Structure formats: structure tokens, C-alpha cells
Amino acid sequence: MENKFLKLMRDKTTLVADGAMGTNLFKQGLQTGDAPELWNVDFPEKIKNVYNDFINAGSDIILTNSFGGTKFRLKLHNAQDRVIELNQASASLAREIADSSNRDIAVAGSIGPSGELLAPLGALTQDEAIEAFAQQAQGLKQGGADVLWVETMSSIEEACCAIKGAETTGLPVVCTMTFDTAGKTMMGITPAQASKSLPSLETPIYAIGANCGVGPTDTMLSILEMRQHNPDVAIISKANCGIPKYQNGEFIFTGTPELMGQYAKIAVDVGVKIIGGCCGSSPEVIKAIAEAVKDYKPQPINKQRIIATLGEPVNEMPKAQPNSNRRTRRRR
């Protein structure tokens, strides 16, 4: 049977990805500090509801609830010995919902950062990182993932380790980075550097791009830079729903479905293949994106029109939650 992700990539000009798993689980009772991955076995119906809502909103691709599914992240919840179980469950639930749809839906196995620093900045070796990502990827494959979706990366070195770990499954691999610090990742990588480095790896990359960040304007400017430096690669964009702001002990997002519909059209103009939302993006946002790109014809684009349509770029990190750090950061 043909891989559904590759089939969709071949058959459709533009694909719609999903929105934010964390945002929607918080609405169902997930608390800050909880491990969403444990909900794959503790509250599977809630996870399936999120998958189903995004498909009904128009998603062609749904990401599994496995962003923090490495043994390093799961160790924070004493679940480091459940990597295969939790990742397999996340993909299996997504596979069940995808296969019940009346159209082709691809299941993307979400692989987020380890939360550790690679040597020489930290104690984690590349071999250890590759092994951990490979373990997670195997669980996602066993659950029925069509593609492995390495995301929210700040370091080229860690992205490479995740990609090498994912390739052990034989599944297609994509990778997105987060440009949230004055147009660079937290580790100082520019979109231009990412667009040159990621496709040059020995492992074939089916798409690269940007996710999360500080809002649609900054994300689209990063994507534009990636496109200008590598016009041939397939591009992914999953921007936050507006700009994240920390208020009254929680993050809120300033965007609306209308804004994200405009963002989706700009993404088509830039030449993005896969368009979705990240933190703060509800099924209503994804519905707006799907409706915006349907039958839309791309228009000439430049930096000035992006800013005029979506607003001024932020170009700085939002004020962080007290005591937050790279180890605890995850998509919302």
C-alpha cells in the first residue's frame, strides 16, 4: 500500500496540517507540568477527539501526541521505560481516526527536542541522542505513522540526531525549526543556514520549514528567507496563532481565525507546501486555513506585503514563564 503522506505530497498542491495539541488538551483538563503523552493511555478518547476535530476542520495531516516522547522528556514523569508504549499508542490512536475518515489522512509522528544539550555544551552525546530518537521513532512506526515529523528544533546538531534516529524506521522524514529569537533559533541558527544544512544531510528530507515562534509575521519572514536560499525544497509552515503573551500565569495567543486565514494565503504566496498552526491554534483556526487555501491562486510576495497583511514582526522572545527553561519548553 502506498504511503499516504507521499501520496498526498504527490497529488495535492497544498496540504493542510493540524493545530496545537497542547492548547486543546489544556481545554480538556491537562495541567501545566503534566505529560500529554501519558494521556495516550490514560485518556485515549480525549486524544482521539482532538485528532478527529482537526480532520473535520480540514487537516490532511495530523501530528501525534508524542512531542515529548523521548526517554529524556518522559524521565521527568518517571515514564522513561514506556517510550515504545506511549509513542505507539499516540500513533495508533491517530491511525484509527485517520482511517475512519472518508479521505486520505496522513499520520505524522511528532518528535520534539530532547530537552538536553548536546556535547560539548551539555552531557548528551550524539550517539545517545540518535539512539533515543530512534527508539521513539520505532514506537511511532509501530503505531502506524506515515511520516516522522521532527519539529521545534533550535540546534542543527540535535535536528540531525533526530533525523538520523528517525531514518532507522525507513519512513519519510521532515524537519521544522523554531526561529523565535530575533529571526534566529535560540541556538543562533538562521533560516538561511537551516535551508542549506537540513537538505544536505545523507538522510533524504521530504520537507523542511518553521513552526512555533512568535507569530505568523515572523514565521512567514523566516519561511521567505528559507525559500530564497533554497527554492527547490518542499516547505512546511506551522505558525503560532498570533503572538504569545504571558498573562495571569498562563500564555494566551493574540491571533484569530481570520488572521490565520490571511497567514495561510501568504504562505501559499511564498510557496509553502504544508500549512498548519502551532501554539494557540484550535480546530476553528485550521478550518479558516483550509478554507483560505482552497482554490486560492498565489500572488507576488515580498517582505513588505507580508508585514502589511499580517502586522509588524516581533523579533524578540516573549516574556517567559517564571523559572521556565529549555528543558521544560514544549508546544502549547
URUR-V439634 format. One record per helix or strand of 2 or more residues. SS is the DSSP state (alpha for helix, beta for strand). FROM is the first residue (numbers start at 1). TO is the last residue. If there is no record, write none. Layout:
SS_FROM_TO + SS_FROM_TO
//
This chain:
alpha_4_11 + beta_15_16 + alpha_21_26 + alpha_36_42 + alpha_44_57 + beta_61_63 + alpha_71_75 + alpha_80_99 + beta_106_111 + alpha_126_143 + beta_147_153 + alpha_156_167 + beta_172_177 + alpha_191_200 + beta_207_212 + alpha_216_229 + beta_235_239 + beta_244_247 + beta_250_253 + alpha_257_270 + beta_274_277 + alpha_283_293 + alpha_303_310
//
